[in-house]
Amino acid sequence: MTGAARMITWAWVALVAITLGSWWLAPAHSGTAAPSMPITAVVLTLALVKSRLIIRYFMEVRTAPRWLRSATDAWLVVLFGAAFVIYLV
């Protein structure tokens, strides 16, 4: 297996683990559907990490010019920053 294929495989494993972790954190598993600010913050952070992994490894941005990598990272920070402000404030 080449280095690039190995990196993509590990990115996929991380995505699966994050998805399962987010599912496990859902409030319905504890028998209550009450909203929780800390759980919302953790799930939003996990969504940010997942989004970055998908953009980097499955949209081939990791091999793109630096300006495009920086622009996608900035876009994610603005997007999730806005989500944090909307849902947590």
CORLINRA-V828703 format. One record per helix or strand. SS is the DSSP state (h for helix, s for strand). FROM is the first residue (numbers start at 0). LEN is the number of residues. If there is no record, write none. Layout:
SS	FROM	LEN
SS	FROM	LEN
This chain:
h	2	23
h	26	4
h	36	22
h	60	3
h	65	23
